[in-house]
């Protein structure tokens, strides 16, 4: 199946360059210059992944990321020319899956796109991979929460919580390794088989997102415990 990528960038030269490169790699590519065009295309066509520039006129990429994530599980990679890491961290907190900085190294961007599409494909086929597992093994209970791994559903009573693909993968990894300390590198391998720089804060951001969605007091976590100098431990009961 040919994946469909949407390139959202107000710079026509960059937009055309990126689109041409990915079309040569065998992807189907659409282009949008701003949020309005992006929404119009996504309402009309099935999109697998969005390459979204942060610095857009009108609604910027951070605002658009929040809008997309509130209603869609589409893959999102932010593109930014800014050197300040705050934008990247905020983007991840709003639900972006990854980021890449300008000037773009297209081969690096291609690797990130392939990795994210692989993660999406893995998450979407998870029920089939677990079809031979007993139903009880697919249901994880902790601290009043019910996590249905096969259906990718997390709920507490009548309260259902929507998880992004990355959050879902991380929660699967944590619940499968309850009360074990996992390093950031180990978690990265469990959720995406990516090898990132040691200062990559993706894991910290994802843990913070899970705490905000699941913990009673996110700033005083009882389930997602920080083990200083080592990583994180899931202590849900």
PAVO-888961 format. One record per residue (C-alpha): residue number from 0; residue in one letter; x, z, y. Coordinates in Angstrom, 3 decimals. Layout:
PAVO-888961
- NUM; a; X; Z; Y
...
***
This chain:
PAVO-888961
- 0; x; 0.000; 0.000; 0.000
- 1; x; 1.275; -0.899; 3.469
- 2; x; 1.215; 2.084; 5.801
- 3; x; -0.228; 1.660; 9.285
- 4; x; 1.816; 3.111; 12.159
- 5; x; 0.594; 3.501; 15.735
- 6; x; 3.287; 3.449; 18.445
- 7; x; 2.137; 5.165; 21.646
- 8; x; 4.543; 4.682; 24.573
- 9; x; 3.999; 3.610; 28.170
- 10; x; 7.366; 1.807; 28.258
- 11; x; 6.610; -1.724; 27.068
- 12; x; 10.227; -2.453; 26.107
- 13; x; 10.523; 0.660; 23.919
- 14; x; 7.081; 0.130; 22.422
- 15; x; 7.858; -3.483; 21.515
- 16; x; 11.320; -2.656; 20.142
- 17; x; 10.039; 0.123; 17.877
- 18; x; 7.071; -1.943; 16.715
- 19; x; 9.226; -4.956; 15.856
- 20; x; 11.691; -2.793; 13.943
- 21; x; 9.027; -1.168; 11.765
- 22; x; 7.245; -4.458; 11.167
- 23; x; 10.552; -5.805; 9.781
- 24; x; 10.627; -2.768; 7.473
- 25; x; 7.268; -3.817; 6.031
- 26; x; 4.897; -1.556; 7.973
- 27; x; 1.703; -2.594; 9.714
- 28; x; 2.086; -1.561; 13.381
- 29; x; -0.311; -1.185; 16.304
- 30; x; 0.599; -0.364; 19.904
- 31; x; -0.937; 1.748; 22.662
- 32; x; 0.284; 2.404; 26.196
- 33; x; -1.611; 5.663; 26.779
- 34; x; -4.027; 8.175; 25.286
- 35; x; -7.107; 6.092; 26.028
- 36; x; -5.772; 3.104; 24.082
- 37; x; -4.579; 5.422; 21.307
- 38; x; -8.044; 6.926; 20.814
- 39; x; -9.662; 3.490; 20.908
- 40; x; -7.374; 2.148; 18.170
- 41; x; -7.757; 5.242; 15.999
- 42; x; -11.536; 5.009; 16.244
- 43; x; -11.407; 1.426; 15.019
- 44; x; -8.546; 1.377; 12.495
- 45; x; -7.173; 3.672; 9.756
- 46; x; -3.839; 5.056; 10.975
- 47; x; -1.363; 6.843; 8.695
- 48; x; 1.187; 7.977; 11.273
- 49; x; 1.483; 8.141; 15.055
- 50; x; 4.793; 7.802; 16.918
- 51; x; 3.781; 9.557; 20.112
- 52; x; 5.825; 9.655; 23.315
- 53; x; 5.557; 13.002; 25.110
- 54; x; 6.008; 11.610; 28.628
- 55; x; 2.836; 9.565; 29.078
- 56; x; 0.748; 8.964; 32.219
- 57; x; -2.449; 10.984; 32.386
- 58; x; -2.738; 13.075; 29.232
- 59; x; 0.777; 13.645; 27.950
- 60; x; 1.879; 13.618; 24.331
- 61; x; 1.528; 17.386; 23.945
- 62; x; -2.127; 17.316; 24.993
- 63; x; -2.777; 14.304; 22.769
- 64; x; -1.112; 16.070; 19.833
- 65; x; -3.503; 18.989; 20.204
- 66; x; -6.474; 16.607; 20.356
- 67; x; -5.354; 14.664; 17.292
- 68; x; -4.634; 17.745; 15.220
- 69; x; -8.013; 19.299; 16.017
- 70; x; -9.801; 16.462; 14.244
- 71; x; -7.291; 14.643; 12.039
- 72; x; -4.518; 15.165; 9.477
- 73; x; -2.703; 12.013; 10.628
- 74; x; 1.093; 12.263; 10.620
- 75; x; 2.522; 12.862; 14.107
- 76; x; 6.134; 12.345; 15.193
- 77; x; 6.800; 13.128; 18.857
- 78; x; 9.223; 10.988; 20.837
- 79; x; 10.836; 12.552; 23.901
- 80; x; 13.595; 11.739; 26.346
- 81; x; 13.736; 15.326; 27.518
- 82; x; 16.711; 17.471; 26.566
- 83; x; 14.789; 20.738; 26.892
- 84; x; 13.934; 21.977; 23.407
- 85; x; 10.827; 23.761; 24.730
- 86; x; 8.807; 20.518; 24.619
- 87; x; 9.751; 19.954; 20.991
- 88; x; 8.889; 23.513; 19.991
- 89; x; 5.556; 23.403; 21.849
- 90; x; 4.796; 20.063; 20.203
- 91; x; 5.410; 21.512; 16.741
- 92; x; 3.269; 24.527; 17.574
- 93; x; 0.445; 22.205; 18.596
- 94; x; 0.586; 20.518; 15.211
- 95; x; 3.170; 17.737; 15.366
- 96; x; 4.993; 17.193; 12.080
- 97; x; 8.381; 16.147; 13.452
- 98; x; 10.148; 14.851; 16.553
- 99; x; 12.865; 12.410; 17.589
- 100; x; 14.666; 12.150; 20.942
- 101; x; 15.474; 9.187; 23.162
- 102; x; 17.592; 7.121; 23.227
- 103; x; 16.156; 6.347; 19.810
- 104; x; 18.333; 5.763; 16.783
- 105; x; 15.944; 3.543; 14.856
- 106; x; 17.509; 4.231; 11.460
- 107; x; 17.050; 7.967; 11.977
- 108; x; 13.469; 7.409; 13.085
- 109; x; 12.868; 5.306; 9.969
- 110; x; 14.122; 8.144; 7.755
- 111; x; 11.842; 10.623; 9.492
- 112; x; 8.865; 8.264; 9.132
- 113; x; 9.571; 7.725; 5.431
- 114; x; 9.965; 11.466; 4.837
- 115; x; 6.716; 12.306; 6.584
- 116; x; 4.752; 9.577; 4.801
- 117; x; 6.203; 10.839; 1.505
- 118; x; 5.038; 14.376; 2.324
- 119; x; 1.576; 13.095; 3.226
- 120; x; 1.378; 11.103; -0.004
- 121; x; 2.524; 14.133; -2.015
- 122; x; -0.070; 16.383; -0.385
- 123; x; -2.847; 13.844; -0.935
- 124; x; -2.013; 13.480; -4.636
- 125; x; -1.618; 17.213; -5.217
- 126; x; -5.021; 17.597; -6.969
- 127; x; -4.132; 14.846; -9.462
- 128; x; -0.749; 16.424; -10.162
- 129; x; -2.441; 19.713; -10.962
- 130; x; -5.338; 18.363; -12.976
- 131; x; -3.968; 19.837; -16.177
- 132; x; -3.603; 23.317; -14.668
- 133; x; -6.287; 25.904; -15.265
- 134; x; -8.734; 26.267; -12.414
- 135; x; -7.779; 29.926; -11.951
- 136; x; -4.176; 28.871; -11.327
- 137; x; -5.338; 26.816; -8.376
- 138; x; -7.040; 29.770; -6.685
- 139; x; -4.812; 32.269; -4.904
- 140; x; -6.240; 35.462; -3.412
- 141; x; -4.440; 37.653; -0.905
- 142; x; -5.521; 40.188; 1.730
- 143; x; -9.136; 39.049; 1.557
- 144; x; -8.198; 35.365; 1.820
- 145; x; -8.981; 32.720; -0.803
- 146; x; -6.594; 29.776; -0.993
- 147; x; -7.917; 26.882; -3.097
- 148; x; -4.755; 24.843; -3.673
- 149; x; -6.488; 21.901; -5.333
- 150; x; -9.029; 21.508; -2.551
- 151; x; -6.537; 22.458; 0.168
- 152; x; -9.053; 25.015; 1.454
- 153; x; -8.298; 28.401; 2.988
- 154; x; -11.099; 30.831; 3.772
- 155; x; -11.944; 34.467; 4.335
- 156; x; -15.623; 35.124; 3.828
- 157; x; -17.432; 32.573; 5.980
- 158; x; -14.304; 31.903; 8.031
- 159; x; -12.657; 28.628; 6.970
- 160; x; -9.242; 27.803; 8.402
- 161; x; -7.998; 24.250; 8.796
- 162; x; -4.377; 23.721; 7.733
- 163; x; -2.097; 20.856; 8.673
- 164; x; -0.207; 19.191; 5.834
- 165; x; 2.980; 21.048; 6.697
- 166; x; 1.152; 24.393; 6.896
- 167; x; -0.537; 23.712; 3.574
- 168; x; 2.766; 22.862; 1.878
- 169; x; 4.391; 25.987; 3.301
- 170; x; 1.546; 28.234; 2.146
- 171; x; 1.774; 26.737; -1.348
- 172; x; 5.513; 27.481; -1.352
- 173; x; 5.027; 31.050; -0.125
- 174; x; 2.206; 31.957; -2.517
- 175; x; 4.187; 30.544; -5.444
- 176; x; 7.113; 32.805; -4.489
- 177; x; 5.328; 35.999; -3.555
- 178; x; 7.626; 38.915; -2.650
- 179; x; 10.710; 36.685; -2.841
- 180; x; 12.993; 36.123; 0.126
- 181; x; 13.228; 32.401; 0.886
- 182; x; 15.889; 30.981; 3.163
- 183; x; 14.917; 28.378; 5.759
- 184; x; 16.856; 25.756; 3.814
- 185; x; 15.017; 26.688; 0.623
- 186; x; 11.662; 26.452; 2.375
- 187; x; 12.564; 23.052; 3.844
- 188; x; 13.421; 21.817; 0.354
- 189; x; 10.160; 23.174; -1.053
- 190; x; 7.952; 21.565; 1.565
- 191; x; 9.642; 18.251; 2.286
- 192; x; 13.005; 17.745; 0.546
- 193; x; 14.497; 17.179; 4.006
- 194; x; 18.002; 18.164; 5.016
- 195; x; 17.999; 19.184; 8.677
- 196; x; 20.569; 20.683; 11.004
- 197; x; 21.130; 24.436; 10.592
- 198; x; 19.560; 25.120; 14.002
- 199; x; 16.337; 23.331; 13.101
- 200; x; 13.448; 25.619; 14.132
- 201; x; 10.721; 23.766; 12.265
- 202; x; 10.323; 26.567; 9.712
- 203; x; 10.100; 29.265; 12.413
- 204; x; 7.372; 27.295; 14.164
- 205; x; 5.380; 26.754; 10.965
- 206; x; 5.607; 30.439; 10.047
- 207; x; 4.373; 31.331; 13.538
- 208; x; 1.457; 28.927; 13.124
- 209; x; 0.482; 30.489; 9.775
- 210; x; 0.731; 33.986; 11.251
- 211; x; -1.550; 32.998; 14.118
- 212; x; -4.123; 31.616; 11.697
- 213; x; -3.962; 34.269; 8.960
- 214; x; -2.470; 37.567; 10.142
- 215; x; -4.717; 40.244; 11.682
- 216; x; -2.008; 40.955; 14.246
- 217; x; 0.313; 37.914; 14.399
- 218; x; 2.898; 39.794; 16.468
- 219; x; 2.994; 42.553; 13.823
- 220; x; 2.940; 40.455; 10.628
- 221; x; 2.132; 42.130; 7.336
- 222; x; 2.201; 39.053; 5.111
- 223; x; 4.793; 36.634; 6.516
- 224; x; 7.755; 38.964; 6.871
- 225; x; 10.977; 38.057; 8.673
- 226; x; 14.050; 39.106; 6.701
- 227; x; 16.748; 39.028; 9.356
- 228; x; 19.775; 36.968; 8.445
- 229; x; 18.111; 35.626; 5.302
- 230; x; 14.751; 33.978; 5.935
- 231; x; 11.132; 34.902; 5.206
- 232; x; 9.159; 36.685; 2.515
- 233; x; 5.457; 36.400; 1.710
- 234; x; 4.094; 39.873; 1.018
- 235; x; 0.405; 39.068; 0.659
- 236; x; -1.471; 41.222; -1.879
***
